[in-house]
Structures are given as C-alpha cells and as structure tokens.
C-alpha cells in the first residue's frame, strides 16, 4: 500500500492556505503538475496559480499529513477544517475524489497507444496540433508559465537521475548506425542553422565566452599526459571513422568566417615575434635531431668507408671501392 501525502498550497504574498490536495508523488513534482495545468485555466485553482505566475510568483507547497489507506477521509477532514477556520480555498469539492496510483493494464495501454499512433499518422491532425501549440507559445504569458513549470519540474533528484542515465549510456554499433542514418534535408539544415544564428546573438556569444573564461580561471583544466593521450585517441578515432574532405569551397568558407570573426587577441608586433621565435626554435630542434641521426649513421661506418664513398683515391683498394660504387 502506497503512502499518500496530504498537502496545502499557500499564497506567497499572504501565506494564506488556498488549496488542499493529496499526492503519491514528491511535493515538487506535484507542484510542477499544478503549474503546468494552470495554463488551461479550467478551475479556480488554475486561474489563481496562473495569476501568481504572471506576477513572477508561484505557490508554496507544504505537507501536513501522511496516510496509508484512508487518504480520502483525511483529505475531506482537512478541507472541512480549513473552511471552518475561514480559509478561502480554491477547492471545488469536499475532497475524496480521484484514484492516486491507478495503473492501467497492458491491454488498456495498448489501446491508448494504438489510438495515438493512428492520430499522429494523420497529417491533418499533426498540422492542427502544431497550429494550437504555435498559438499558445506566441503568448509571452504562456512562455513564462511554461518556463516556470519546466524549472519547477527539474528537481535536484530528477537532475541527478538524468545525469546517471546519460553517464551510463553505451553507444552500441546499432545505435551509432541509426545516428548516422539520421540526416536532415537541406531545407531542414538551413532552418536549423537560421534558428541557431537567431538565438546566438553577439551579446549572447560574448556573455558565454566570458562565463567560460571565468569558470576556467576558477577551476582550470589540468592537461595531464594521460588526459592528452585520451583526447588524442578520441580525436584520431573520430577522424578515422568520418574524415572531412576539405574542398576549395569549404576552405574559402572557413577563411571567410575567420576574417569575419577575428581572434579576440590581436596580432601585435610582440605576439608575432613570440610566434616567430617558437617556430624558429621548433625548426632548430628538428634540424638538430636530423644532424644527430646522420652522425649516428656515420659513426657506424669507418673513416676509410666514408672517404671511399666520397671518392678519395688515396684510400687503399680504391679500385675495389670504385667498383663497389
């Protein structure tokens, strides 16, 4: 038997109790459900919560009792108790309704699934549904309420559970192949690119850059040899699986992007000299490595072999050397 919580919703402005309810979920999850339902404005409670959201507020939820089997009786008791105390409740009934924890059998779930599959396969149904959602999201009030409901729903417990699921995800060959087969049409890619450009304004880019730099200053990344090797292995594997063919058009486009977005640090005379010194030092190191390799090979040969290879006639047996050459 499940534990049922009896809870109240308080007005954050006056701390008055405005609603009494019951739930088998966590309090934050139930509050998120109230916030989501408030957009429909079907009941007095929905309209009250919607008004709070417009003011930038949301109701406060508080558990007052836990019960096992007699939740309906206890809910009715608390509704009657607060009404007699003078509370202006938004409850429309005296409580005791509903079926918390009701689980549909497999046959019922299959019927519901079949009906939804038939409906979603109809282009007219999808177009009508899309039109309704676009009209809803055109309202700033609905957007604000939707954002609040989403934030309230992502409790720390839910975030931790999602993080565990993502970290435990295994990319099998079948899943990789399915991801590769998913390709957008040119029109979809252009629409997606336009949407991203509209969101990532220069101000947002600068804000993101600054926040990233601040985060790195507080907790810099330690590039240990193991981490560098791991990163290099991942990059090599990625390039081996899907190499990029740099066509002249791609190179021209990349050059145009670089010219349009110059680096944050300008190329001053000091920076150019430092870069030249680094390149010069690297070239000198390579030259020294090559000279050492040549000297090592020459040390293996005798001096007479070296003079013979150079064509010195004073070497004894130069004829044989000549023939050998």
N, C-alpha and C positions, 0 to 999 in steps of 0.2 A: 504493500500500500504506500502511495506516494505522500510526501509531506506537502501540504498546501499552506502558502503564506497569505495571511490577510494583511493588506497594506492600505495606506491612505496617500492621497495626493494633496500637497499643501500649496497654497498660493505664495510664491516667494516674496511678494510685496507685503503681505499682511500676516503670513504664517497661518492663515485660516485653512481648515480642512475642507476641501471641496469635493472629494470623491473617495469612496471606499470600494476596494476591489479585492480579488483573490488571484493567485497565480501559483503555478508549479515551477516557473522559470526563476532565474535570478531577477532581482529587483531592477537592475539596469537594463536587462533585456526586455522586461515588461514595460519599462518606461519608454524604451525605444519604440515599442509597438504602439504605445499611446501617441507618441509624437508623429509616427508615420500615418496613423489613422486620422489624425486631426486635419489633414489636408482635405479629407472628404467632407468634413463639416456636416455630418449627418445627425449628430446628437448635441445636446447641451454641453457635454464634456468636451467633444471635439472642438466646438466653437470657442470654449474657454481656453483650451490649450493653444489653439491657433492664434488667438488674440495675444497670449503671452509671447509666442514666438515672434509675432510682429514687433513686439516691444523689446526683442532681444533677450527674453527670459524663457525659462522653462520650469514646469512644476517640480517640486521636491517630493521624492517618494520615500516612504518610511514604513517599515514593517511593524505591526502592532501585535500580531499573534501568529503562532504556527499550530496547525492542527492536522490530524490524520484523516479520519473518515467523516467527520461532521462539519466540513467546511461550509456547507450551505447554511446550516443553523448558525454558525458563528458569524458568517458574513451578514446575515439578516440581523443578528443581535447588534453588531457594531453600527450598521446603517441606522437602525432604530435608536441606538444610544446617542449618536451624534445629532440626529434630527431633533431629539428631545432636548439636547443641550443647546440648540439654536444654530447649528451649523447649516450653512446654505449649500447643501450637497447638490452636485450635478447628476447624481444617480436618478434614473427614470423609474426604477423599480425598487422593491424592498429587498432584493438580493436573492441568492439561492439558485439563480439560473446558470446555464452553461454546462459544459461537460469537459472539465480540465483533464488533460492526459488521454483524451479519446484517440485511439489508434485505429485507422481503417484497416480492414482485412486486405489481403493481397488481391482478391477479386475486385474489390471496390477501387483500389489504387490503379489497377489495370484499366478499368472502365474510364476513370478520370484521365489517365494518360492517353488512352485512345482518342477520347474526345478532343483533348488539347492538340494531339498530333494532326487530327483532321482539320481543326480550326486554323492552326498555324500553317498548314499546307495551302490554304486558300489565300491567293494574293490580295483579294479584296479585304479579307479580314486583317491581314498584316498592314495594308495601307490605312485602314480605318484606325487600327490601334496606333500606328505611327503618328497619324494626324492628331489623335487625342493627346498623346504624350508630348508632341511638339507644342500644342496649345497650352498644356499645363506648364511646361518648362519656359514658356515665353513670359510667364508671370514672375517678377522678382520675389514676390512673397512666397510662391511655391518653391522657388530655388532655395531661398533662405531656410524654409521649413525642412526641405529635403536634406540640406546640408547638416542641419542640426540633428535630424533623425539619424543620419549616417554616422555622425560623430558620436552620438549617444550609444549607438549600437556597437561601436568598436571599443568594447571594454578592454582593460589590460589582459584579462583572462583570454578573451577572444583573439587579441593580437598575438599573445604568446602561443596559442594553439595554432594559429595560421602560420606563424614563423616555424613551428616544429614541423608542420606539414610540408612547407616549402623546402626546409633543410633536408627532410627525409625523402624528397622526390628523387627517383632514379630515372635517368634518361636512357631507356632501352633503345635498341636498334629500331624497333617498330615505332616507337614514339618519335624518334628522330626523323624517320622516313615520312611519317604523317606530317611533321612540321615542315619538311622540305616541300611536300606536295602542295602545301597551302600557299598559293600565290595570288596576289591581288592583281586586278586588271589595271591597265594604265590609268583609266579614269579614277579608280579607287585610290591608287597610289598618289595621284595628283591632288585628289580631295583630302587625303590624309595629310599630305605634305602642307597643303594650304592651311589646314586646321592647326597643325603644329606651329607653323610660322605665325599664325594669328595669336596663338597663346604665348609663344616665347618672344615677347617684345624686347627691345633693347634694355628697357628698365629691368625686366624680369631676369634677363641674362646677367646683367651686372650684379643684381642682388644675389643670384645663385652663385656667381663667381666669388663674390665677397664672403658669402657664408661658407663656401667650400674652403677658401683660404683661412678663414678664422678657425674652422674646425681642424684643419691640418696644423695650424700653429698651436692649438691646444693639445692635440694628440697626433703628432707627426707619424707618418708611416715609416716603419723600420724595415728597410730593404736588406734583409739578411741574405747571405748566399743561397740558403735553401729557398727563400721566397722568390729570389730572382730566377733560380733554376725552374721552379714550379711555374712561374709566369711564362718563362720562355718555352717550356714544354707545351703549355696550353696554346700559346700563340702558334707554334710550329704545327701542332695538330690541326688547329683551325684552318691555317693557310693550306695545309696539305689536303684537307677534305674539300675545301671550296676556294681554290685560288682565284684571285682577281686579275683579269686581263685588262691592263691599262691601255685602252685605245687612245689615239690622239685626241678624240673628243673629250674623254674623261680627264686627260691631263690638262687640256685647256680649261675645262670647267673647274678643276681643282685650283689651277693657277689664278683663275678669276676670283674664286672665293677667298683665296689668301690675300689677293690685292684689295678686295673689298673689305676684308676684316684683318687689318694689320695687327701684328702682335702687340700685347699690352706694353712690353718693354721695347722702346725704340732702339734702333741700331745706332748707338752713339759711337764716336771715334774710339773711346776706351773699350767698348764692347767688341768692336771689330778687331782691335789689336789683340785682345784676350783670345778671341776665337782663332785669329791667325797663329798666335803662339801655341795654342792647343793642337792645331793641325800640324804645325811645324814639328812640335815635339813628338807627335804620333808618327810622322814620316821618318824622323830621325831614328826612332825606336825600331821601326820596320827595317830601315837600312842597316842598322847595327845588327839586327837579327840575321839578315841575309849575309852580311860580311862574316859573322861568326859561323854560319853554316858553311860558307865557302872555305874558310880557314880550316874548319874541322875536316872537310873532304881533302884539302891539300895536305894536311898533316898525315893523312893515311898514306899518301904517295911519297916515294923517296925524292930527294932533291934531283938525282940523275933522271928519274922518270919525268920530273917537271921540266928539266932542261931539254930532255929528249922530245917531250911533247911540244916544247917551244921551238924545236928545230936547231938546237945548238950543235954544230959539227964537231966540237971538241970532246963530246961525250964518247967514251969507248963503246965500240959497236954501234956507231951512229948509222951504219948501213942497215943493220937489222932494225934499228929504231925507225929508219926511213921506210923500210919495208913494212914495218908494223903499222906506220901511219898510213 
